[in-house]
Amino acid sequence: MTPFSGGEAAVPAEIANAVDATGVFSLIWLLVALPLLGATVLLLLGRRSDKWGHWLAILMSTASFVVGAALFIGLLGRPDDDRAIKQHLYDWQVVGTFNVPFDLRLDQLSMVFVLLITFVGTLIHIYSVGYMSHDPNRRRFFAYLNLFVASMLLLVLADNYLLLYVGWEGVGLASYLLIGFWFYKESAAVASKKAFVVNRVGDVGLSVAVMLMFATFGSVTFEGVLGRADQASEQQLTWIGLALLLAACGKSAQFPLQSWLLDAMEGPTPVSALIHAATMVTAGVYLIVRSNAIFDAAPVAAAAVIAIGAITLIMGAIIGSAKDDIKKALAGSTMSQIGYMILAAGLGPVGYVFAIFHLITHGFFKADMFLGAGSVMHGMNDQVNMRHFGLIRTVMKVTWITFACGWLAIMGVPPFSGFYSKDKIIESALSVNVWVGIITMIGAGITAFYMTRLFAMTFHGREKRWTDDVHPHESPWIMMAPVAVLAFLAVVAGFALSNWIVDWLAPVTGYEPADPPIPPLAISGIVLVLVVIGAGLAWVMYDRRPVPTTAPAGNWLTRAARVDLYGDAVNEAVFMRPGQYLTRFLVWFDNRVVDGAVNGLAATIGGLSGRARRLQTGFARSYALSMLGGAAVVALTLVLVRL
């Protein structure tokens, strides 16, 4: 028996109705305003808030979660078809027929994101107090965390695509600031710029989509676009859908705009957890699911979503299988798991709900593992190379146990949370296209391999591989308490939400039961066998056998995975080098042709002037001779004319 059933939570109706009666829905704006206020205060006060700034940031994030919880209870007291609440704040853009209000929208879909962002975000804030305790710029770090949370909340609460775009750009700005927080490190500075530039490519997609919406519907509000999607042609909706997909590829690090995600690990580990679990990379999934009416009516765009998700799913898994940096291995995992969500979102009504379901469970177990990786780094003097770990479970037992919960959850081992959400995606994929379903099953086996590799190399093995000057130790309670909460949710969230999430989200996303070619129990059995095979192979290779501290050369696929399957090389060859050659040609053309013509004309005039200047000698006899010669020429001319 789950805590939820029939779309209703285990909250007495009297309480839900009482909360609704208090006018709690007038407080929707506080969800964004509170963390934004925290960021503003900390940035304006500067060093004067160093001693208490982090507590203010935690208070603002926590308060936003409390408001969100109250709003959630209020929604539970309303009928399914009356859970979309719009709050009008003011008229924002009014130019002729272009009217875009500053409206916030709270419904079942945005409510799920609000709770995930504020809850997981608050836990990451708390964890950061310990992780960043010795950083002299901790106050600024927490200001950026608050800004990140506020931007993501604005993104998911916006009631129109233009306001969503503001939150979208705010998330991009916050990620740039946090990835490059240690900007004095060249690697961090380069990584932040790379994330910023690659995301700008995706942002072009969203801006084009907004313009196409206005050109097609004369509106950019959700009602004006999604409510009238059936009035547009399939071709128009296809172009809008493809532009939205490009935007999602940028924010959610999907092929071909995935290259920034692994480099983003240069930021502090709490940033990685926030980006990968609760905010930035989930934005693309939200955008596609929110725009479900467009993709339902544009099968070509929906097929492209499936293809992108499937490609990234496998790419991320392969990359994660070869990385020795613990954070980059987890980053490859995020690429793959977001690929599952994007793929599910492309499946249409059979997959929308489960894309969000897996997003929720992934938010818990991936935040658990990233913060667990941060705990390992904290105890290992910031080392990230898993080949220098081994047997850490003997000295960091709490980290080992909590990380194990995330490890089992992401592999989909029952009854851990990933089992409930990922298997549903696989069932849905098989019901739409058998080959797509097979890809998701193969991805499950590779996931088990690379996650077991990471777990075994870090916590197990035959011997410790760290040097004598490193003394692993358990992290302080303020770091491990949030990790323990996330580990608990990684265990129970899938079971607790499995019978509730469909009824809750269906009114917004639509839902059609999957009809796979084989029974769901058989699918789960096959997937579990693949998981056992993948995990067993990794266990034999990285636990039963000695792991060298220096990575061997490996086969061609391993070498390719270590360089991110040549993603950077392709970008360099296709985009960077041609741009450099074009720039060099333009510089040459400017110097030789444009400047050459101008400088050549100036030199010609200067040369003629120099020669003419020689005629001015300053001698009277020369001028008299010139006058005589001129008179002779005039006289001769007159004579010739008369003749």
PALODO-405668 format. One line per field, with one value per residue (C-alpha): residue number from 1; residue in three letters; x, y, z. Coordinates in steps of 0.001 Angstrom, whole numbers, plus 524288, in hexadecimal, padded with zeros to 5 digits. Layout:
nr <- [NUM_...]
rest <- [ala_...]
east <- [X_...]
north <- [Y_...]
up <- [Z_...]
***
This chain:
nr <- [1_2_3_4_5_6_7_8_9_10_11_12_13_14_15_16_17_18_19_20_21_22_23_24_25_26_27_28_29_30_31_32_33_34_35_36_37_38_39_40_41_42_43_44_45_46_47_48_49_50_51_52_53_54_55_56_57_58_59_60_61_62_63_64_65_66_67_68_69_70_71_72_73_74_75_76_77_78_79_80_81_82_83_84_85_86_87_88_89_90_91_92_93_94_95_96_97_98_99_100_101_102_103_104_105_106_107_108_109_110_111_112_113_114_115_116_117_118_119_120_121_122_123_124_125_126_127_128_129_130_131_132_133_134_135_136_137_138_139_140_141_142_143_144_145_146_147_148_149_150_151_152_153_154_155_156_157_158_159_160_161_162_163_164_165_166_167_168_169_170_171_172_173_174_175_176_177_178_179_180_181_182_183_184_185_186_187_188_189_190_191_192_193_194_195_196_197_198_199_200_201_202_203_204_205_206_207_208_209_210_211_212_213_214_215_216_217_218_219_220_221_222_223_224_225_226_227_228_229_230_231_232_233_234_235_236_237_238_239_240_241_242_243_244_245_246_247_248_249_250_251_252_253_254_255_256_257_258_259_260_261_262_263_264_265_266_267_268_269_270_271_272_273_274_275_276_277_278_279_280_281_282_283_284_285_286_287_288_289_290_291_292_293_294_295_296_297_298_299_300_301_302_303_304_305_306_307_308_309_310_311_312_313_314_315_316_317_318_319_320_321_322_323_324_325_326_327_328_329_330_331_332_333_334_335_336_337_338_339_340_341_342_343_344_345_346_347_348_349_350_351_352_353_354_355_356_357_358_359_360_361_362_363_364_365_366_367_368_369_370_371_372_373_374_375_376_377_378_379_380_381_382_383_384_385_386_387_388_389_390_391_392_393_394_395_396_397_398_399_400_401_402_403_404_405_406_407_408_409_410_411_412_413_414_415_416_417_418_419_420_421_422_423_424_425_426_427_428_429_430_431_432_433_434_435_436_437_438_439_440_441_442_443_444_445_446_447_448_449_450_451_452_453_454_455_456_457_458_459_460_461_462_463_464_465_466_467_468_469_470_471_472_473_474_475_476_477_478_479_480_481_482_483_484_485_486_487_488_489_490_491_492_493_494_495_496_497_498_499_500_501_502_503_504_505_506_507_508_509_510_511_512_513_514_515_516_517_518_519_520_521_522_523_524_525_526_527_528_529_530_531_532_533_534_535_536_537_538_539_540_541_542_543_544_545_546_547_548_549_550_551_552_553_554_555_556_557_558_559_560_561_562_563_564_565_566_567_568_569_570_571_572_573_574_575_576_577_578_579_580_581_582_583_584_585_586_587_588_589_590_591_592_593_594_595_596_597_598_599_600_601_602_603_604_605_606_607_608_609_610_611_612_613_614_615_616_617_618_619_620_621_622_623_624_625_626_627_628_629_630_631_632_633_634_635_636_637_638_639_640_641_642_643]
rest <- [met_thr_pro_phe_ser_gly_gly_glu_ala_ala_val_pro_ala_glu_ile_ala_asn_ala_val_asp_ala_thr_gly_val_phe_ser_leu_ile_trp_leu_leu_val_ala_leu_pro_leu_leu_gly_ala_thr_val_leu_leu_leu_leu_gly_arg_arg_ser_asp_lys_trp_gly_his_trp_leu_ala_ile_leu_met_ser_thr_ala_ser_phe_val_val_gly_ala_ala_leu_phe_ile_gly_leu_leu_gly_arg_pro_asp_asp_asp_arg_ala_ile_lys_gln_his_leu_tyr_asp_trp_gln_val_val_gly_thr_phe_asn_val_pro_phe_asp_leu_arg_leu_asp_gln_leu_ser_met_val_phe_val_leu_leu_ile_thr_phe_val_gly_thr_leu_ile_his_ile_tyr_ser_val_gly_tyr_met_ser_his_asp_pro_asn_arg_arg_arg_phe_phe_ala_tyr_leu_asn_leu_phe_val_ala_ser_met_leu_leu_leu_val_leu_ala_asp_asn_tyr_leu_leu_leu_tyr_val_gly_trp_glu_gly_val_gly_leu_ala_ser_tyr_leu_leu_ile_gly_phe_trp_phe_tyr_lys_glu_ser_ala_ala_val_ala_ser_lys_lys_ala_phe_val_val_asn_arg_val_gly_asp_val_gly_leu_ser_val_ala_val_met_leu_met_phe_ala_thr_phe_gly_ser_val_thr_phe_glu_gly_val_leu_gly_arg_ala_asp_gln_ala_ser_glu_gln_gln_leu_thr_trp_ile_gly_leu_ala_leu_leu_leu_ala_ala_cys_gly_lys_ser_ala_gln_phe_pro_leu_gln_ser_trp_leu_leu_asp_ala_met_glu_gly_pro_thr_pro_val_ser_ala_leu_ile_his_ala_ala_thr_met_val_thr_ala_gly_val_tyr_leu_ile_val_arg_ser_asn_ala_ile_phe_asp_ala_ala_pro_val_ala_ala_ala_ala_val_ile_ala_ile_gly_ala_ile_thr_leu_ile_met_gly_ala_ile_ile_gly_ser_ala_lys_asp_asp_ile_lys_lys_ala_leu_ala_gly_ser_thr_met_ser_gln_ile_gly_tyr_met_ile_leu_ala_ala_gly_leu_gly_pro_val_gly_tyr_val_phe_ala_ile_phe_his_leu_ile_thr_his_gly_phe_phe_lys_ala_asp_met_phe_leu_gly_ala_gly_ser_val_met_his_gly_met_asn_asp_gln_val_asn_met_arg_his_phe_gly_leu_ile_arg_thr_val_met_lys_val_thr_trp_ile_thr_phe_ala_cys_gly_trp_leu_ala_ile_met_gly_val_pro_pro_phe_ser_gly_phe_tyr_ser_lys_asp_lys_ile_ile_glu_ser_ala_leu_ser_val_asn_val_trp_val_gly_ile_ile_thr_met_ile_gly_ala_gly_ile_thr_ala_phe_tyr_met_thr_arg_leu_phe_ala_met_thr_phe_his_gly_arg_glu_lys_arg_trp_thr_asp_asp_val_his_pro_his_glu_ser_pro_trp_ile_met_met_ala_pro_val_ala_val_leu_ala_phe_leu_ala_val_val_ala_gly_phe_ala_leu_ser_asn_trp_ile_val_asp_trp_leu_ala_pro_val_thr_gly_tyr_glu_pro_ala_asp_pro_pro_ile_pro_pro_leu_ala_ile_ser_gly_ile_val_leu_val_leu_val_val_ile_gly_ala_gly_leu_ala_trp_val_met_tyr_asp_arg_arg_pro_val_pro_thr_thr_ala_pro_ala_gly_asn_trp_leu_thr_arg_ala_ala_arg_val_asp_leu_tyr_gly_asp_ala_val_asn_glu_ala_val_phe_met_arg_pro_gly_gln_tyr_leu_thr_arg_phe_leu_val_trp_phe_asp_asn_arg_val_val_asp_gly_ala_val_asn_gly_leu_ala_ala_thr_ile_gly_gly_leu_ser_gly_arg_ala_arg_arg_leu_gln_thr_gly_phe_ala_arg_ser_tyr_ala_leu_ser_met_leu_gly_gly_ala_ala_val_val_ala_leu_thr_leu_val_leu_val_arg_leu]
east <- [80000_805F8_80455_7FD39_7F230_7E83F_7EF16_7EC4F_7F6D5_7F636_7F1FF_7E471_7DAE5_7D798_7E5C0_7E700_7DA57_7DE44_7EB37_7E445_7DAF0_7E61C_7E8FB_7F631_7F64E_7F88B_80630_80AE4_813BF_81B1D_8209A_8293A_82A4F_8300C_83C7D_83DC8_83D5F_847E7_850C3_84E81_8517C_85DE6_8630E_86003_8652A_871B2_87BA9_872D4_86AB0_87607_8732E_864B8_8623A_861A1_85714_84EE7_85001_84B9F_84057_83B95_83C47_83594_82AF2_8287B_826F2_81D6E_8153B_815BB_81144_805D3_80224_802F2_7F9A8_7F09D_7F09A_7ED17_7E07B_7DC15_7D602_7DF0F_7D9F8_7DB3F_7E986_7EF00_7F0CC_7F4F9_7FA3F_7FA93_8050D_8052F_804A1_81269_813CC_80926_80CEB_801D0_7FBB6_80725_80245_809FE_805F3_80EF8_806DA_80AAD_8043F_80349_7FDF0_80121_80D29_81332_80FE6_81840_823C7_821B4_82287_82E43_835CC_83364_83501_84122_84660_844FF_84C1C_85726_857A0_8591D_86388_86AFB_86CB1_87640_87BE0_87F03_88263_8905C_88D94_88F61_884C2_87A85_870A2_8715A_86FFD_8634B_85E47_86039_85967_84D8F_84DD2_84E31_84259_83ABC_83D87_8395C_82CE6_829A0_82C05_82258_8183C_817A3_80A7A_80FFC_81BD1_821DD_82204_826E3_831F3_835BB_836F5_83DED_8484F_84914_84C6F_856F2_85CBB_85CB2_8632D_86DC3_87068_870A4_87850_8828B_881BE_89025_89357_8A194_8A2F4_8A465_89CCD_89124_8914C_891C4_88702_87DD4_87FE8_87DBF_870E9_86CA0_86FC9_869FE_85D98_85C77_85B86_8500B_84A18_84945_83FC4_836EF_8373B_833D6_828E7_82320_82379_81D42_81297_80F4C_80F8D_806B2_7FD51_7FF05_801F7_80C9F_8043F_801E7_7F356_7F593_7FF51_7FC7F_7EDE7_7ED8C_7F7A8_7ED18_7EAFE_7F8D2_7FE11_806A4_811F6_8111A_81097_81BF0_824C2_820A4_822E3_83062_83420_82F90_8376C_843AB_84165_83F94_84C25_853C5_84E74_84D45_85A84_85501_85B93_8610C_86226_866DE_87528_87409_86ED6_87B16_88394_8799D_87EFA_8898F_8800E_87E55_877A2_86AF1_86983_86A7B_85FDD_85705_858F3_85757_84C91_8432A_84551_84C24_84C5C_83E33_839D2_839ED_83156_827D2_8276E_823D4_819CA_813A8_812AB_80C48_8013D_80B3C_81281_805E8_80216_80FC6_81408_820BC_824EE_820EF_828E9_8349A_832FD_83334_83F42_846BA_84337_8474E_85459_857B4_85357_85D7A_867F5_8674D_867D1_873CA_87AC4_8779C_87D7F_88B0A_88C94_895B5_8918D_88664_87EDE_88068_87BD6_86FAB_86E47_86E30_863DA_85B9B_85C7F_8578E_84C92_847CC_84819_83E54_83589_8367C_833B2_827D5_82301_823CA_81B0F_80F36_8041B_80996_8164B_8144B_810B3_81BFF_825BF_82207_82177_82F64_8335E_82E94_83530_8418B_84174_84271_84C42_854FC_855AC_858BA_8640B_869A4_869A4_86F4B_87A17_87C5E_87D9B_887CA_88F44_88E3D_8948C_89EA8_8A475_89C41_8A14D_897CC_89F27_89840_8A489_8AA62_89F08_89B6C_8969C_89156_885CD_88EAD_8908E_88456_87942_86E26_87245_8737A_865C4_85F06_8661A_8623C_853ED_855C5_85DA2_852DA_8486A_84E8E_85090_8421A_8439D_8367E_83169_83A14_83426_83A4E_833C2_82640_8292E_832F7_82BCE_81F99_82736_82C05_81E21_8193B_82452_821AB_8134C_8168C_8222D_828FC_8365B_83573_831B0_83D74_84645_840C1_84327_85129_852E8_84E6C_858F5_863AA_85EC8_860AF_86E76_87380_86CEF_87231_87F90_87EDC_879EE_883FC_88FA2_88C09_8874C_88BCD_896F2_8A1E4_8AA5A_8AAB8_8B163_8B2A7_8BFCE_8C4B3_8C2AC_8B404_8ABCE_89DB2_893AB_8850C_87EFB_8786D_86A1B_865B5_86A3F_865D4_85838_85343_859B1_852BA_84587_8480E_84C8B_83FDD_837FE_84035_83B1E_82CB5_828CF_82603_81D43_81684_8134E_810FB_80228_80050_80879_8000D_7F35A_7F9F5_8004D_7F69B_7ED9A_7F916_80135_7F71D_7F8FF_7F720_7FA68_805B5_80323_81070_811BF_8155B_81006_815E6_81A7B_82248_8281D_82C5B_83255_83A18_83EC4_842B9_84AA2_851A1_8543B_859E8_86287_86785_869C9_87014_87981_87DA1_87F0F_88819_8904D_89167_88F99_89497_8A065_8AABC_8A81F_8B46F_8B64F_8B9BE_8AF4D_8B34D_8B244_8A5D5_89EDD_89A23_88CEC_89314_89C5D_89112_888E7_8940C_89384_884A7_882B1_889D5_87F1D_888D7_890A5_88476_880A8_88E66_88EAD_880DD_87F0C_88B6A_89565_88CB5_889CF_89839_89B07_88FE6_89510_8A2D0_89DBB_895E4_8A1D8_8AA06_89F5D_89E67_8AD27_8B048_8A40F_89C81_8A800_8B073_8A748_8A64A_8B4C0_8B828_8AFCD_8B5D8_8C38D_8C0AE_8BBBF_8C72A_8D0DB_8CAEE_8CAEF_8D930_8DCE9_8D4BB_8DB1B_8E840_8E358_8E355_8F1F7_8F188_8FA41_8F4D0_8FC33_8F5A8_8E839_8EB8C_8F007_8E368_8DB5D_8E2F0_8E0F2_8D279_8D0ED_8D7BF_8CE87_8C2A1_8C788_8CA7A_8BCFB_8B661_8BE29_8BA95_8AC4F_8ABCC_8B25A]
north <- [80000_80CD0_819A9_81F0C_819A5_81E85_82B74_82F99_83103_82BF7_83971_83A9A_841CA_84AF6_84F8D_8511B_858DB_86138_8648F_867CE_870C1_878DE_87EAB_877F6_878B7_8874B_883D5_87D26_888BD_88656_879B7_881B3_88E0C_887D4_881D6_88D9A_89665_88E17_88F3E_89DF5_8A072_89852_89E86_8AC6D_8AB41_8A4CB_8A18C_8A6DC_89A6E_890C8_88BB1_88902_88979_87AC5_879A4_88409_87C80_86FFB_8773B_87CA6_86F7B_868BF_8731B_8711C_86283_8650F_86DC7_8633B_858D5_8616B_86381_854E0_85213_85C8C_8563D_84925_84F1D_852D8_84A48_844C4_84E22_85A07_85925_862F3_86FCA_87C17_887D6_8948D_89DBF_8A898_8AB73_8A94A_8AAEC_8B2BE_8B6F5_8B7DA_8AA60_8A453_8A2FC_89A8E_89B33_897E6_88C3F_8807B_87347_868E1_85BD2_84D90_84DE1_85A54_85602_849D9_85215_85C24_851AE_84B0C_857B5_85D75_850E6_84B8B_8595B_85BD6_84F3B_8533F_8609B_859FA_850B2_85C45_86252_8577C_8558B_863FD_8670B_86B0A_872BF_88167_8844A_87B54_88664_888E0_87A60_879D6_885F0_87EEE_872C4_87B08_88148_873E2_86F2A_87BAD_87AF9_86CCD_86F8C_87AC1_871AE_86760_870FC_879F2_87A31_87DFE_87AA6_88828_8884D_87A44_87F60_88905_87DDC_875DE_8806C_8824E_873F0_8757D_88139_87A7B_86E5F_876D4_87D89_870DE_8685C_87311_87647_872D6_87B31_87C71_86E75_86EC9_86212_867BC_87468_86D05_863A0_86EA6_87588_868DC_86663_8744A_873CF_86651_869FA_87655_86D83_86691_87371_8776F_86C23_87138_87F2D_87A60_87204_87DB9_885DE_87AE4_879AC_88804_8877C_87B7B_87E25_88CA6_888F3_882EC_87F47_870FA_87262_879F1_86FFF_862BA_8650B_867F1_85E39_85727_86382_86398_85B3A_84F83_85618_86228_859E7_8519A_85D76_86269_854F0_853A7_86129_85D36_850A9_85879_86079_8541A_84E4B_859FD_85A83_84BD0_848A5_84003_83C9D_84476_84EF1_845FE_849EC_8540A_84AE3_84330_84F54_85570_84C7B_856BF_85E00_85AA9_84D76_8532A_85A62_84D79_847C2_8538C_853BF_8451F_8421C_84D6C_8586B_85AD0_84DC4_84B14_85798_8516A_84630_84FE0_857E5_84C34_846A4_8540D_85588_8483A_84D80_851CB_844DF_83CEB_843CC_84374_83538_838CC_8416E_836E6_82CC7_835F9_836E7_82811_82730_8317A_82AF5_81D85_82260_829D0_81E96_8159C_8201C_82427_8160F_81300_81F58_81C50_80EC7_8142C_81FFF_81EEF_82C12_828CD_83539_833CD_825BA_82A9F_83565_82B3D_82433_8308C_831DA_82400_82547_83211_82ADD_82146_82CA6_8337B_826AB_82468_83232_82F5E_8236B_82C06_8293A_81BDA_821F5_82FD7_82BB1_8223B_82C3C_834AE_828F8_8253F_8337B_8336F_826CC_82AB9_83787_82FFC_82561_82DDD_838AA_82DF7_828F2_8362E_83A97_82D4F_82F9B_83CD0_835F7_82CD3_8386B_83F62_833BF_83190_83F49_8426D_836F7_832AE_82785_81AF5_81343_81985_8155D_80777_8021B_80F73_80844_8047A_8129D_8196F_81026_81A0D_81F11_81103_80D23_81955_81887_80A37_80E49_8172A_80CBB_80290_80C9C_810F8_802E2_8005D_7F581_7F2FE_7F89F_804A4_8107D_80F19_801EB_80820_813A6_80E48_80192_80964_810D2_803FB_7FE94_80AE5_80A9B_7FC6F_7FF7C_80A2C_8041D_7F768_7FC36_80847_7FF84_7F6DB_802D3_8067D_7F8AA_7F8B8_805C1_7FF84_7F51B_7FF10_8076B_7FC02_7FA15_807FD_80A8D_7FDE0_80162_80E78_8086E_7FD8B_8061C_8101C_80848_7FA52_7F389_7EAF9_7F590_803F4_80C09_8194A_81EBC_81FD3_82E8F_82CC9_8295A_82634_829D4_82AFF_83817_84071_83E7F_84ADF_8448B_836B7_839DD_83ED1_83335_829E3_83021_82EE0_820D1_81DB1_823B9_81C39_80FFB_8132D_81DE2_814CC_80BEE_81751_81EA0_813AF_812C4_82170_82841_82423_8292B_835AE_8396C_833C7_83FC2_8481A_83ED0_8351F_82692_81A29_80CE3_80602_7F95D_7F2B3_7E668_7DE43_7DEE9_7E965_7DEF6_7D876_7E5A5_7E819_7DA88_7DC98_7E9EA_7E465_7D9B9_7E415_7EBEA_7E00F_7DCFD_7EAFC_7EC49_7DEDF_7E1B1_7EE88_7E815_7DDB5_7E7B5_7F215_7EB16_7DD46_7E197_7EBB6_7F91F_7FFE9_80DDB_811B3_80F4C_8058B_80972_801AF_7FE70_80859_80A21_80CAA_81694_81D3B_81D8A_823CC_82F5C_83004_82877_83357_83D35_84833_843EE_8444B_851AF_85671_85106_854E8_861C9_86731_86515_869FF_875D4_8781D_876D5_8801D_889CD_888E3_88B05_896E9_89C6D_89A40_8A035_8ABFA_8ADF2_8AB5A_8AF2F_8B925_8BF6F_8BD0A_8C4EA_8D008_8D032_8CEF6_8DAB6_8E28A_8DE8F_8E272_8EFDB_8F15B_8EDC4_8F733_901E2_8FF45_90075_90CBC_912AB_91277_91CD1_9269F_92A07_937BE_93DBF_949B5_9462A_938D1_93EE0_948FC_93E06_9369C_942A9_9449E_93691_9377B_943C5_93D19_93170_93A77_9422B_935E0_9309B_93D01_93CA9_92E80_9312D_93C5E_9341F]
up <- [80000_7FBEC_80311_7F730_7EF38_7E5A0_7E3E2_7F1EF_7FC32_80A08_80EBD_814D2_80C21_81730_81804_80956_80888_81423_80DCB_8010E_8086E_80E02_800B7_8004A_7F16E_7F241_7F715_7EAB1_7E7A4_7F465_7EED7_7E5CE_7EDEB_7FA2B_7F44F_7EB57_7F754_7FDBF_7F1E0_7F107_7FF6C_7FF48_7F2D9_7F712_804F1_80080_80B09_815B6_81498_814C9_8226F_820B3_8120E_8105F_81ACE_813FE_80734_80DF5_81477_8077A_800A5_80C17_80C9A_7FE20_8009C_80BC5_802F9_7F88A_80223_8064E_7F80C_7F5A1_800D3_7FB91_7EE15_7F40F_7F917_7EB62_7E0BB_7D650_7CBFF_7D4DC_7D8B7_7CEF7_7D648_7CF2A_7D687_7CEFF_7D42E_7C9FB_7BB6E_7B6EC_7A82F_7A156_79390_789E4_78901_7905E_79E58_7A7D6_7B629_7C161_7C5AE_7CDBD_7CBD3_7D655_7D20B_7D431_7CB71_7D0BD_7DEA0_7DD29_7D8CC_7E390_7EE15_7E7D7_7E5A4_7F312_7FAD2_7F43E_7F2AB_80144_80490_7FB7A_8021B_80F55_80A3C_804A1_8122C_8156B_807DA_805C6_813F3_810F3_80491_806B3_7FCB3_80285_80396_7F4F4_7F256_7FA00_7F310_7E626_7EB7A_7EF20_7E1A4_7DB57_7E31C_7E059_7D1B7_7D0BB_7D848_7CF22_7C39F_7C839_7CD7D_7C1A3_7BAD6_7ADA4_7A57F_7A611_7B4E9_7B494_7AC14_7B6D7_7C09E_7B638_7B4B7_7C36C_7C4F2_7BA8E_7C18B_7CECE_7C921_7C2F4_7CFFA_7D7BC_7CE41_7CDA4_7DC26_7DDCD_7D1EE_7D5F2_7D104_7C256_7C0E2_7C847_7C08E_7B3A8_7B7F9_7BBC6_7AECF_7A78C_7AEAF_7ABF3_79D66_79AE0_7A216_79A00_78E0D_79434_79878_78A3A_788BE_79384_78E53_780A0_78638_78D61_780ED_7790C_7834B_78243_7736E_7737A_77EA3_78174_78F89_797F0_7A3B5_7A6A6_7A41E_7979D_79243_7982C_798C5_78A2C_7854B_77D9E_7757F_76FFC_76508_767C9_760D0_76979_775C6_77105_76FB8_77D13_782F1_77CE2_78203_78F9C_78E73_78B2A_79777_79F7D_79A00_79F02_7ACD7_7AEC1_7A894_79DE7_79110_78A38_794D8_79FB1_79FFA_7AAE2_7B557_7B89E_7B918_7C249_7CCE1_7CF10_7D7E3_7E656_7E849_7EDE8_7E104_7D9C0_7E25E_7E04C_7D18C_7CFC2_7D96A_7DB4F_7D1C6_7C4EF_7BDD1_7C157_7BA84_7AD0C_7B19A_7B787_7AAFD_7A289_7ABF5_7AE1D_79F40_79DA3_7951F_78AF1_78A8A_78A80_77DDE_777D7_77673_76F78_77AD4_78485_77D01_77D80_78C45_78D4B_78498_78C5A_7992E_79456_78EF7_79B5A_7A3F2_79DF0_79C5C_7AAA2_7AF29_7A6E1_7AB6E_7B99C_7B7F0_7B4E3_7BDC6_7C973_7CF16_7D865_7D558_7C6B2_7C766_7CE5B_7C42E_7B95C_7C13B_7C189_7B2C1_7B193_7BB7E_7B5C3_7A8C0_7AE9D_7B277_7A54B_79E5E_7A709_7A453_795BD_79743_79938_7A2C7_7A619_7AAC0_7AFC4_7BD80_7BEAE_7B997_7C549_7CE74_7CAF2_7CC0F_7DA2F_7DE2B_7D6F0_7DE62_7EB10_7E7C1_7DF47_7E994_7F375_7EB40_7E78E_7F5A8_7F93F_7EF53_7F5B8_802CF_7FD04_7F788_8049B_80B42_80089_7FF99_7F381_7EB8E_7E0F6_7DA55_7DE2A_7DB2C_7E75E_7F01B_7F3E1_800F7_804F6_80AFE_8164E_81A87_8153E_81892_81869_80B15_8064C_80AD8_805C0_7F8B9_7F79C_7F850_7EC98_7E57A_7E6EF_7E374_7D6AB_7D271_7D497_7DE8F_7E524_7EE00_7EC38_7E57E_7D80B_7D65A_7D643_7CD6B_7C38D_7C134_7BDF4_7B3A0_7ADED_7AD84_7A6DE_79CF8_79980_7978C_78D93_7868B_789CB_7855A_78DD1_7991E_796A7_79723_7A470_7A94F_7A45F_7AB36_7B7E4_7B6C6_7B3EC_7BF39_7C86A_7C31F_7C47E_7D18E_7D74E_7D1D9_7D8CE_7E577_7E59C_7E214_7EC75_7F80A_7F5D6_7EEDA_7F3E0_7F9B3_7FCE9_7F287_7F8F9_7FCF2_80AE8_80B39_80924_81503_81144_81B9B_81CAD_81985_8240B_82769_8206F_813D1_81680_81BCF_80E89_807E4_8111D_80E02_7FF6F_8010B_8082C_7FD14_7F32E_7F9D7_7FBE1_7F233_7E6CC_7EECD_7F57C_7E8F7_7DF39_7E0F5_7E284_7D846_7CCAD_7D277_7D6F0_7C9FB_7C028_7C014_7BB5F_7B329_7AE9C_7B064_7A89D_7AE9B_7A80B_7A0BB_79F8E_79741_7A337_7B128_7BA10_7C38F_7B8C3_7B4EA_7C2EA_7C359_7B6DE_7BB65_7C88A_7C1C7_7B9A9_7C607_7CCE0_7C116_7C024_7CEB7_7CFA5_7C4A1_7CADB_7D833_7D2C6_7CB63_7D5FF_7E2E9_7E143_7D967_7DD03_7D73C_7D22D_7D6C8_7C8D0_7BE9A_7B41A_7A5E0_7A3D5_7971B_78D0E_79389_7A0D2_79AF7_793FE_7A066_7A808_79EAD_79F5B_792A8_78B88_78E63_79053_78476_77BEE_78112_77E78_770B1_76CC6_773CD_779ED_76F1C_7640B_76C78_76E8D_75FFA_75CD6_766D0_76155_75383_757D8_75EB7_7526B_749E5_752DB_75353_74529_73DA7_745A8_74C9B_74090_737DB_741A9_7448D_7360D_73271_73D77_7391D_72AFB_72EDC_7382E_72D70_723A4_72DF5_730F5_722C3_720F0_72CD3_725E8_71C87_727A0_72824_72E24_72361_71C07_70FA7_70F93_710DE_70619_6FD39_70022_6FCF2_6F046_6EC88_6EFC0_6E7AD_6DC53_6DD55_6DD75_6D1D3_6CA47_6CD5B_6C86A_6BBD8_6B986_6BC33_6B252_6A81A]
***
